[in-house]
Amino acid sequence: MSNLVDAENCARKAIEYQPDSHQPYTLMGAISYDKYEYEEGDYWFEQAIQHGAETEDIDAERKRIIKSTKDEHKRHEAAEYLLKKDSKRYAWAKDHLKKKDNK
């Protein structure tokens, strides 16, 4: 968790130094998702899109984060969150629900 705090501090400095770049906003979104703060992550991901990030890249980042979440309960929680948000756009998240349901 301390690495996430350090990463967040770096991302905030990057936003300060390069406010027009989408990369620090994307990083803040990823950090928020890693902290299971999905709504805050969505805010930062939306900021990244407004600063030039591609929607497909942001969705790929969400997918990567959820796939790499080691805590099965949290992975399931994140998948449910995204499916409630947009079941078509995040249809891939259903795979993470099946894994828990099959056990």
RABELQUI-V513569 format. One record per residue. N is the residue number from 1. RES is the residue in one letter. PHI is phi as a letter, one per 20 degrees, with the letter a starting at -180 (NA if undefined). PSI is psi as a letter, one per 30 degrees, with the letter a starting at -180 (NA if undefined). D_LAST is the distance of its C-alpha to the last C-alpha in Angstrom with 1 decimal. Layout:
n;res;phi;psi;d_last
N;RES;PHI;PSI;D_LAST
N;RES;PHI;PSI;D_LAST
//
This chain:
n;res;phi;psi;d_last
1;M;NA;e;28.3
2;S;f;e;31.9
3;N;f;e;31.6
4;L;f;e;30.5
5;V;f;e;33.6
6;D;f;e;35.8
7;A;f;e;34.3
8;E;f;e;35.0
9;N;f;e;38.5
10;C;f;e;39.1
11;A;f;e;37.8
12;R;f;e;40.1
13;K;f;e;43.0
14;A;f;e;42.3
15;I;f;e;42.4
16;E;f;e;45.7
17;Y;e;e;47.1
18;Q;c;i;45.8
19;P;f;f;45.1
20;D;e;f;45.3
21;S;e;k;42.6
22;H;f;f;39.1
23;Q;f;e;37.5
24;P;f;f;37.7
25;Y;f;e;36.3
26;T;f;e;33.4
27;L;f;e;32.8
28;M;f;e;33.0
29;G;f;e;30.4
30;A;f;e;28.0
31;I;f;e;28.8
32;S;f;e;28.1
33;Y;f;e;24.7
34;D;f;f;24.0
35;K;e;g;25.1
36;Y;m;g;22.8
37;E;d;i;26.1
38;Y;f;e;25.3
39;E;f;e;28.5
40;E;f;e;30.6
41;G;f;e;29.1
42;D;f;e;29.8
43;Y;g;e;33.4
44;W;f;e;33.8
45;F;f;e;32.4
46;E;f;e;34.8
47;Q;f;e;37.6
48;A;f;e;36.7
49;I;f;e;37.0
50;Q;f;f;40.3
51;H;d;g;41.5
52;G;o;f;40.8
53;A;f;k;37.1
54;E;e;k;35.8
55;T;g;e;33.1
56;E;f;e;31.2
57;D;f;e;31.3
58;I;f;e;30.0
59;D;f;e;27.1
60;A;f;e;26.4
61;E;f;e;26.5
62;R;g;e;24.0
63;K;f;e;21.6
64;R;f;e;22.3
65;I;f;e;21.7
66;I;f;e;18.3
67;K;f;e;17.2
68;S;e;f;18.6
69;T;f;k;17.2
70;K;f;e;15.5
71;D;f;j;14.3
72;E;f;e;10.9
73;H;f;e;12.1
74;K;f;e;15.4
75;R;f;e;14.2
76;H;f;e;12.5
77;E;g;e;15.8
78;A;f;e;18.0
79;A;f;e;16.5
80;E;f;e;17.1
81;Y;g;e;20.5
82;L;f;e;21.5
83;L;f;e;20.5
84;K;f;e;22.6
85;K;f;e;25.3
86;D;a;j;25.6
87;S;f;f;23.0
88;K;f;e;25.1
89;R;f;e;25.9
90;Y;d;h;22.4
91;A;g;e;20.6
92;W;g;f;19.0
93;A;f;f;16.9
94;K;g;e;14.9
95;D;g;e;13.2
96;H;f;f;11.8
97;L;f;e;10.5
98;K;f;e;8.7
99;K;g;e;6.8
100;K;f;e;5.6
101;D;f;e;5.6
102;N;f;f;3.8
103;K;e;NA;0.0
//
